[in-house]
Amino acid sequence: MRSASEALVLIPARMAATRLPGKPLADIHGVPMIVHVWRRASEAQIGPVVVATDDVDIAAAVRGAGGEAVLTRADHENGSARIHEAASLVDSARHYDVIVNVQGDLPTIEPASIAACFAPLADSAVDIATIAAMIDRDEERTNPNVVKIVGSPIDANRLRALYFTRATAPWGEGPLLHHIGLYAYRRSALDRYVALPPSVLEKREKLEQLRALEAGMRIDVALVDAVPLGVDTPADLERARSLLAASRGSGR
């Protein structure tokens, strides 16, 4: 694997959100949400950061803030397919061995969490890396919108993913893990993933990472301290504004 400074970080973003239309450009203290995400990804310092979008207004907002954006097709089935196209446009020479996918609706994501996602790829057996945090709120244990990871521990801060599910799992006493949808792909693994058809469990659980597991790809998980807020609704947006106002007030 190349050094961390040679990863390519891509942020997929599109305007077609049903519950919060136009959310990448939603204003958070005078700055579009997508720019907040771009800034935090840049602070992770694991490589250049590019927003991948099918919308000229999103691209213009990022470029206006000093960032880089690339226009992709509008018909991608998921963010992984969008970043695959973006990687081919930004890095046609395939200089980067690792592609990091940061979701464009995570304005409170910690830069350290983005860097943590990269770490499991130091093991050559790992195809894809992602992150998770311990669930500490009882209501999240049974919430189908909170994706759980069933995995086999490798050390205190890392495990090998065996399954992802919206159900409460694994059964029995013990901690549950909240999956955070941020991925680091080996370039070859991303190529393989997008060439695969949607899998049976992927379609049933509506979780795209199951396609990789069903195809025999290895996903390892780094544990982080906190779950970032995913902005999907107007209420989420208001909460993001409050959280980021508090972080500004604390001098972050």
Sequence and secondary structure as in RCSB ss.txt:
>XXXX:A:sequence
MRSASEALVLIPARMAATRLPGKPLADIHGVPMIVHVWRRASEAQIGPVVVATDDVDIAAAVRGAGGEAVLTRAD
HENGSARIHEAASLVDSARHYDVIVNVQGDLPTIEPASIAACFAPLADSAVDIATIAAMIDRDEERTNPNVVKIV
GSPIDANRLRALYFTRATAPWGEGPLLHHIGLYAYRRSALDRYVALPPSVLEKREKLEQLRALEAGMRIDVALVD
AVPLGVDTPADLERARSLLAASRGSGR
>XXXX:A:secstr
   GGG EEEEEE S  SSSTTGGG EETTEEHHHHHHHHHHHT SS EEEEES HHHHHHHHHTT EEEE  S 
 SSHHHHHHHHHHHH TT   SEEEE  TT TT  HHHHHHHHGGGGSTT SEEEEEEE  SHHHHS TTS EEE
EEEEETTEEEEEEEESS  S SSS  EEEEEEEEEEHHHHHHHHHS   HHHHHHT THHHHHHTT  EEEEE S
       SHHHHHHHHHHHHHHHHTT 
